[in-house]
Amino acid sequence: MLVAFRSKASGDVVMFGDVAARLIKLMGHSGVVPSAILAEDVGAALCQLKQAVEADKTASAGDEPSQIREEDSGQPAVSLANRALPLIELLTAAAAAQCNVMWDKM
């Protein structure tokens, strides 16, 4: 499953469903798809997501990125910070433009 995040202030951001659900939960929501964040709540969701990303960076500070491997592919894992960056940019634009953010299955 793919999940598309949409806002009038930015282009769409598409993610795999498991990654999207994790990021939605880190924003303080249930992880339900489809759903939305009202414009007045976007700033708080953005703040929670940024805090979760920073906490993850701190928790994994001792790990060498080249040593972290995906179990299935043998490739280096993509960090939470890298996975969250497009969504953080979308939320930042939506907060600045005071727009709602919606997400839905593709």
Backbone as a chain_set.jsonl record, in Angstrom:
{"seq": "MLVAFRSKASGDVVMFGDVAARLIKLMGHSGVVPSAILAEDVGAALCQLKQAVEADKTASAGDEPSQIREEDSGQPAVSLANRALPLIELLTAAAAAQCNVMWDKM", "coords": {"N": [[0.845, -1.176, 0.0], [0.475, 2.239, -0.74], [0.749, 5.553, 0.563], [-0.489, 8.777, 0.177], [0.343, 12.027, 1.022], [-1.211, 15.163, 1.208], [-1.413, 18.669, 0.555], [-2.532, 21.988, 0.039], [-0.484, 23.772, 0.024], [1.817, 22.618, -0.878], [3.55, 20.165, -2.918], [2.481, 16.755, -3.476], [3.34, 14.092, -1.211], [4.49, 10.875, -1.319], [4.491, 7.748, 0.262], [5.511, 4.465, 1.427], [3.082, 2.386, 3.008], [3.609, 1.334, 5.658], [5.686, 2.94, 6.619], [4.497, 5.454, 6.425], [2.352, 5.161, 8.25], [3.768, 4.901, 10.646], [4.991, 7.451, 10.814], [2.721, 9.07, 10.92], [1.684, 8.306, 13.389], [3.765, 9.243, 14.989], [3.298, 11.919, 14.74], [1.298, 12.258, 16.477], [-1.166, 11.177, 15.928], [-3.619, 8.6, 15.165], [-2.779, 6.84, 13.191], [-4.476, 6.062, 11.266], [-5.624, 5.597, 7.968], [-7.641, 6.73, 5.44], [-7.126, 10.147, 6.558], [-6.844, 13.363, 8.23], [-5.29, 16.526, 9.073], [-6.279, 19.413, 10.627], [-5.773, 22.848, 9.702], [-5.128, 24.486, 11.92], [-3.97, 22.679, 13.635], [-1.684, 21.721, 12.478], [0.855, 22.817, 13.055], [1.395, 21.851, 15.661], [1.482, 19.089, 15.159], [3.675, 18.993, 13.451], [5.705, 19.852, 15.193], [5.704, 17.715, 17.059], [6.499, 15.614, 15.386], [9.074, 16.457, 14.602], [10.352, 16.43, 17.102], [10.267, 13.689, 17.67], [11.907, 12.702, 15.65], [14.351, 13.88, 16.329], [14.74, 12.656, 18.829], [15.062, 10.033, 17.99], [17.426, 10.285, 16.54], [19.209, 10.907, 18.62], [19.016, 8.586, 20.162], [20.148, 6.708, 18.458], [22.717, 7.564, 18.116], [25.192, 6.374, 18.658], [25.365, 4.323, 16.84], [26.776, 3.144, 13.828], [25.935, 4.316, 10.672], [26.538, 2.825, 8.35], [26.619, 0.267, 9.306], [24.107, -0.517, 9.934], [21.64, -2.538, 8.709], [19.103, -3.419, 6.378], [17.0, -6.134, 6.947], [15.828, -7.697, 4.926], [16.944, -6.957, 2.4], [19.684, -6.502, 2.614], [20.718, -4.035, 2.255], [21.816, -0.718, 3.301], [19.951, 0.661, 5.996], [17.352, 3.108, 5.859], [17.342, 6.09, 7.562], [15.155, 7.32, 10.168], [15.02, 10.081, 10.171], [15.667, 10.718, 7.508], [13.548, 9.481, 6.173], [11.41, 10.949, 7.173], [11.821, 13.551, 6.307], [10.638, 14.598, 3.754], [7.923, 14.737, 4.543], [8.09, 16.441, 6.744], [8.854, 18.787, 5.437], [6.535, 19.221, 3.886], [4.628, 19.595, 5.943], [5.717, 21.882, 7.147], [5.413, 23.805, 5.104], [2.617, 23.762, 4.908], [1.904, 24.672, 7.464], [2.926, 27.268, 7.393], [1.354, 28.376, 5.376], [-1.097, 28.064, 6.448], [-2.764, 25.76, 5.923], [-4.796, 22.812, 5.549], [-3.799, 19.368, 6.041], [-3.933, 16.365, 4.343], [-4.228, 12.772, 4.105], [-4.199, 9.772, 2.197], [-4.936, 6.464, 0.876], [-3.268, 5.113, -1.955]], "CA": [[0.0, 0.0, 0.0], [1.124, 3.543, -0.733], [-0.029, 6.62, 1.174], [-0.164, 10.106, -0.349], [0.059, 13.189, 1.874], [-1.542, 16.284, 0.334], [-1.706, 19.981, 1.103], [-2.557, 23.014, -1.004], [0.736, 24.573, 0.13], [2.98, 21.843, -1.29], [3.292, 19.0, -3.746], [2.162, 15.529, -2.742], [4.416, 13.235, -0.723], [4.02, 9.494, -1.353], [5.321, 6.842, 1.069], [4.973, 3.142, 1.704], [2.099, 2.432, 4.076], [4.141, 1.106, 7.002], [6.449, 4.135, 6.991], [3.518, 6.534, 6.613], [1.629, 4.924, 9.509], [4.685, 5.217, 11.753], [5.151, 8.902, 10.889], [1.44, 9.627, 11.355], [1.624, 8.082, 14.842], [4.736, 10.144, 15.612], [2.692, 13.253, 14.737], [0.287, 12.291, 17.525], [-2.441, 10.687, 15.419], [-3.826, 7.165, 15.359], [-2.205, 6.046, 12.114], [-5.567, 5.699, 10.374], [-5.578, 6.113, 6.599], [-7.367, 8.147, 5.256], [-7.4, 11.08, 7.643], [-6.378, 14.722, 7.952], [-4.967, 17.435, 10.177], [-6.769, 20.757, 10.347], [-4.72, 23.859, 9.6], [-4.714, 24.985, 13.23], [-3.256, 21.622, 14.342], [-0.504, 21.31, 11.708], [2.062, 23.232, 13.786], [1.625, 20.917, 16.769], [1.881, 17.811, 14.572], [5.037, 19.201, 12.967], [6.57, 19.891, 16.372], [5.811, 16.352, 17.599], [7.283, 14.8, 14.458], [10.47, 16.888, 14.721], [10.861, 15.938, 18.378], [10.459, 12.241, 17.544], [13.074, 12.5, 14.789], [15.525, 14.223, 17.141], [14.896, 11.608, 19.836], [15.6, 8.868, 17.292], [18.839, 10.584, 16.241], [19.945, 10.807, 19.875], [19.033, 7.182, 20.577], [21.009, 5.915, 17.572], [23.943, 8.325, 17.884], [26.353, 5.508, 18.732], [25.359, 3.36, 15.745], [27.358, 3.541, 12.559], [24.915, 4.108, 9.652], [26.911, 1.783, 7.396], [26.465, -1.036, 9.937], [22.684, -0.813, 10.064], [21.223, -3.177, 7.465], [17.738, -3.928, 6.247], [17.063, -7.591, 7.017], [15.397, -8.329, 3.685], [17.704, -6.652, 1.199], [21.113, -6.369, 2.837], [21.086, -2.648, 1.975], [21.762, 0.132, 4.497], [18.62, 1.138, 6.361], [17.111, 4.539, 5.719], [17.058, 6.606, 8.901], [13.865, 7.962, 10.383], [15.159, 11.485, 9.763], [15.583, 10.782, 6.052], [12.186, 9.119, 5.766], [10.472, 11.978, 7.61], [12.137, 14.863, 5.734], [9.617, 15.137, 2.839], [6.706, 15.056, 5.293], [8.392, 17.641, 7.53], [8.795, 19.92, 4.512], [5.128, 19.446, 3.561], [3.984, 20.173, 7.127], [6.238, 23.237, 7.322], [4.737, 24.65, 4.111], [1.205, 23.847, 5.282], [1.798, 25.525, 8.655], [3.173, 28.647, 6.967], [0.225, 28.819, 4.555], [-2.293, 27.757, 7.221], [-3.55, 24.824, 5.124], [-5.013, 21.464, 6.064], [-2.981, 18.291, 5.456], [-4.725, 15.142, 4.239], [-3.526, 11.62, 3.555], [-5.117, 8.749, 1.691], [-4.307, 5.345, 0.17], [-3.176, 5.236, -3.417]], "C": [[0.89, 1.239, 0.0], [0.179, 4.548, -0.102], [0.457, 7.939, 0.605], [-0.595, 11.166, 0.654], [-0.154, 14.373, 0.943], [-1.817, 17.543, 1.141], [-1.699, 20.971, -0.053], [-1.26, 23.822, -1.039], [1.958, 23.879, -0.456], [2.569, 20.76, -2.271], [3.004, 17.796, -2.874], [3.437, 14.807, -2.318], [3.84, 11.829, -0.65], [5.019, 8.611, -0.613], [4.689, 5.463, 1.107], [4.107, 3.215, 2.951], [2.651, 2.259, 5.469], [4.931, 2.308, 7.502], [5.498, 5.285, 7.279], [2.779, 6.373, 7.939], [2.499, 5.26, 10.707], [4.822, 6.728, 11.918], [3.865, 9.577, 11.35], [1.299, 9.468, 12.871], [2.595, 9.0, 15.571], [4.239, 11.588, 15.631], [1.598, 13.373, 15.793], [-1.09, 11.846, 17.072], [-2.479, 9.169, 15.492], [-3.159, 6.292, 14.307], [-3.241, 5.602, 11.106], [-5.374, 6.371, 9.01], [-6.909, 5.771, 5.964], [-7.709, 8.959, 6.499], [-6.827, 12.445, 7.266], [-6.012, 15.434, 9.243], [-5.497, 18.802, 9.77], [-5.624, 21.764, 10.423], [-4.219, 24.316, 10.966], [-3.928, 23.944, 14.035], [-1.958, 21.185, 13.655], [0.785, 21.653, 12.456], [2.405, 22.278, 14.922], [2.085, 19.554, 16.248], [3.32, 17.884, 14.067], [6.033, 19.182, 14.122], [6.775, 18.489, 16.949], [6.674, 15.467, 16.703], [8.764, 15.162, 14.54], [11.098, 16.384, 16.016], [11.14, 14.435, 18.321], [11.688, 11.927, 16.698], [14.355, 12.8, 15.575], [15.791, 13.164, 18.208], [15.484, 10.352, 19.205], [17.073, 9.072, 16.953], [19.696, 10.409, 17.485], [20.087, 9.354, 20.306], [19.988, 6.351, 19.731], [22.331, 6.612, 17.284], [25.187, 7.445, 17.891], [26.446, 4.508, 17.596], [26.017, 3.948, 14.507], [26.324, 3.282, 11.463], [25.262, 2.989, 8.676], [26.745, 0.38, 7.983], [25.008, -1.447, 10.107], [22.204, -1.345, 8.726], [19.738, -3.53, 7.521], [17.838, -5.449, 6.221], [16.77, -8.235, 5.668], [16.38, -8.144, 2.539], [19.211, -6.609, 1.387], [21.62, -4.966, 2.557], [21.08, -1.83, 3.274], [20.335, 0.615, 4.746], [18.534, 2.642, 6.147], [16.683, 5.05, 7.087], [15.669, 7.233, 8.966], [13.919, 9.419, 9.922], [15.042, 11.624, 8.253], [14.182, 10.452, 5.554], [11.194, 10.241, 6.079], [10.668, 13.315, 6.9], [11.089, 15.375, 4.745], [8.323, 15.523, 3.555], [6.916, 16.296, 6.158], [8.326, 18.881, 6.646], [7.351, 20.247, 4.127], [4.407, 20.102, 4.735], [4.444, 21.61, 7.381], [5.546, 24.198, 6.364], [3.261, 24.834, 4.464], [0.997, 24.744, 6.499], [1.974, 26.988, 8.268], [1.988, 29.21, 6.182], [-1.12, 28.612, 5.252], [-3.282, 26.903, 6.42], [-3.722, 23.503, 5.859], [-4.046, 20.495, 5.391], [-3.842, 17.028, 5.499], [-3.845, 14.0, 3.77], [-4.537, 10.546, 3.237], [-4.331, 7.64, 1.023], [-4.283, 5.641, -1.313], [-3.443, 3.889, -4.042]], "O": [[1.928, 1.274, 0.662], [-1.041, 4.421, -0.212], [1.659, 8.199, 0.552], [-1.749, 11.201, 1.082], [0.614, 14.576, 0.003], [-2.369, 17.5, 2.24], [-0.946, 20.807, -1.013], [-0.975, 24.487, -2.034], [3.03, 24.481, -0.529], [1.383, 20.473, -2.434], [3.257, 17.817, -1.67], [4.472, 14.9, -2.978], [2.82, 11.607, 0.002], [6.228, 8.705, -0.825], [3.495, 5.303, 0.855], [4.37, 4.015, 3.849], [2.221, 2.955, 6.388], [4.853, 2.656, 8.681], [5.669, 6.007, 8.261], [2.6, 7.347, 8.671], [2.019, 5.842, 11.679], [4.773, 7.234, 13.039], [3.915, 10.555, 12.096], [0.847, 10.386, 13.555], [2.284, 9.486, 16.658], [4.7, 12.393, 16.44], [1.034, 14.45, 15.989], [-2.081, 12.106, 17.754], [-1.486, 8.531, 15.841], [-2.994, 5.093, 14.532], [-2.928, 4.846, 10.186], [-5.013, 7.544, 8.918], [-7.281, 4.598, 5.951], [-8.469, 8.524, 7.364], [-6.384, 12.658, 6.137], [-6.372, 15.01, 10.341], [-5.192, 19.29, 8.681], [-4.634, 21.548, 11.123], [-3.018, 24.512, 11.151], [-3.283, 24.297, 15.023], [-1.217, 20.365, 14.197], [1.713, 20.845, 12.48], [3.57, 21.938, 15.122], [2.977, 18.935, 16.829], [4.091, 16.94, 14.24], [7.09, 18.558, 14.024], [7.898, 18.117, 17.289], [7.479, 14.673, 17.189], [9.618, 14.275, 14.546], [12.252, 15.957, 16.021], [12.14, 13.967, 18.866], [12.427, 10.99, 16.999], [15.328, 12.051, 15.489], [16.944, 12.816, 18.461], [16.313, 9.679, 19.817], [17.874, 8.145, 17.064], [20.783, 9.834, 17.42], [21.152, 8.937, 20.762], [20.578, 5.392, 20.229], [22.999, 6.283, 16.304], [26.15, 7.749, 17.187], [27.498, 3.899, 17.399], [25.826, 5.121, 14.189], [25.867, 2.148, 11.32], [24.369, 2.275, 8.219], [26.732, -0.599, 7.237], [24.718, -2.608, 10.395], [22.348, -0.669, 7.708], [19.201, -3.888, 8.569], [18.695, -5.991, 5.523], [17.407, -9.225, 5.309], [16.626, -9.083, 1.781], [19.95, -6.673, 0.404], [22.825, -4.723, 2.613], [20.413, -2.206, 4.238], [19.606, 0.938, 3.808], [19.534, 3.353, 6.246], [15.765, 4.504, 7.699], [15.094, 7.621, 7.949], [12.956, 9.923, 9.344], [14.389, 12.546, 7.765], [13.69, 11.078, 4.615], [10.242, 10.455, 5.327], [9.752, 14.138, 6.894], [10.67, 16.524, 4.885], [7.698, 16.526, 3.209], [6.008, 17.117, 6.287], [7.798, 19.912, 7.062], [6.982, 21.419, 4.05], [3.658, 21.061, 4.545], [3.646, 22.456, 7.785], [5.137, 25.288, 6.766], [2.72, 25.933, 4.335], [0.023, 25.494, 6.558], [1.25, 27.852, 8.761], [1.66, 30.389, 6.313], [-2.165, 28.95, 4.697], [-4.451, 27.254, 6.256], [-2.894, 23.127, 6.688], [-3.539, 20.767, 4.303], [-4.4, 16.67, 6.536], [-2.83, 14.225, 3.112], [-5.573, 10.413, 3.888], [-3.179, 7.844, 0.639], [-5.155, 6.324, -1.85], [-3.417, 3.76, -5.266]]}, "num_chains": 1, "name": "protein.A"}
